[in-house]
């Protein structure tokens, strides 16, 4: 397998994940992009049911638009948007990294601290802090996820790395 095939495999993986995350983000943020009529209300209800499997969907913790709430809370919105931003970034930055797990632990600290402080009533719930800690966590998790997939399917399977072809 030559360098061109490795780049193609990498891009196929990254574009596929980008498109999947784009569809997921569009689905939970559907109220922001839609106008109200009978068909969109039915679709809104179906999407709300779909996303109920991944989020508690408490309205006071959700971002709202045009009188409708997103299908996930602010923290989940941040996680998915963070992953989406990382997927966009990954399309333009092809260099592979062997990541140290400590960065994942560091990115987890803000989200755990935010949840813990809110649970202990040290801080009141704040959509912005929930969203931002979600973005940090989602971005970092996606970077680790894509790195793991590529390390397995490209480096492990071919014994090559993108970094070898500078």
N, C-alpha and C positions, 0 to 999 in steps of 0.2 A: 504494500500500500504506500503510495507516495504522498507528498505534502498536499497536493491538490485534493486528494480523496479525504485526507484528514480534515482539511478546512471545510469541505462539503459536509462531512458527517457532523462536525461541530455546529455549523450553521443550521443544518436540518434540526438538530436537537434544540438549539436555542430559538429558532423561529417557531417550532412546534410549541414549545413551552410558552413563548410570548403570546401566541394566538390563543392557547388555552386559558391563560391568565386574563387576557383581554376580554374574552367571552365571559369569564367568571365575574370580572369587575363590572362589565356592562350590565350583567344580570342583576347584581345587588344594587347598582346605582340607577337602575331603570327609571325610577320616578324623576330623576333629574333630567332625563333625556326625552320624556314622553309628555304628551298632552292628555287631558282627561276626556275619555269617551268610553262607551260600553266595552269595546274590545280591549282597551288598555287596562281597564279595571279588572277584567277577567285574567289577563296576563299578569297583572300586578299580584293578584291573589295566588295564582299558580307559582310565581317566583317566590312569593313570601313563604309558601308552604315548603318549597324546595330548600330554601336557605334556613328553615327552622331546624334542620338537622345539624347545622354547624354553628349556630349562634342562639343565644337566649332571646334576642330580638326585643328587648325591653325598649319601649318607645322613648322614654326619657333619656336613654343612653344612645339613641340613634340619631344620625344626622338626618334632617328633614329638608324636603324640597317641594315647593308647590303644594304644601299641605300633606304630602305623603312622606313616610319615613323610609329610609334606606332599609333593605332587607336584612342588614346586619348592623350591629352596634358600632360605635365610633372606633373602638379598639380593633375589632375584626376588620372594619373598613381600612384602618391604618395598616394592618398586617397585609391585607391583599394588595393595597396600593403600593406598599413598600416592595412587595414581591414583583408587582408590575413594573415599578421603576427600575428595579434590579434587572428584570428581563430586557427592558429597553436598553439599559446600559450594556448588558452582555452582548447585544447585537453589534456593538461598535468596538468592544474591547475583547479581542480574541485570545489574549495571552492567558494561559492556564496558570492557576495558582494551586500550590499544595498548602492548604490553609491549616493554621494551628487552631485547635478546638477552643483555646482560651478566648479567641475573638467572639465565638458564639456565646460563651458564658458571659463575657462582658456585655454583649448586646442584650442579654436576657435580664441583666440587673435592673435597668430602668423599668421594664414592664412588670417585673416581680415587685419592685419597690412601690410602684404606683398602685398596683392591686392590693398589696399588703397595707399600705397607708390608708387606702380607702376602706378596706375591710375593718381596720382597727379604729376607724373614724378619726384618724389624725388629719386627713384631708377629705374635703368633699369631692364628689365625683365631678370631673371636668372633662368634657368631650375633647377639648384640644389636647390635653396631656395624654388622654387615652389614645387618641389618634396618633400623636407623634411617637409615643412609645411603641405603638403598633407598627408604624412605618420603619423605625429602627430595627425592630425584631424581624419583620417581614423581609426587609431588604437583606439582612444578614443571613437569615435562613435560606432564602433563595440562592444566594451566592454559594453557600455550603452545599445546597442540593444540586445545583448545576455542576459544581466542581466534582462532587461524588459521582454523578452520572457520567460526566466526561472522563473522569479517571478510570472508570470501569469500562466504558464502551470504546474509548479511544486509546488510552495509554495501556490499559491492561490487555485489551484485545490485539493491539498492533505493536506494542512495545515502542511507540513513538510518543512524543510530546510536541505540542505546538511551539514550545520554547526552544526546541532543538533546531528549528528552521528560521532563525533570525536573519 
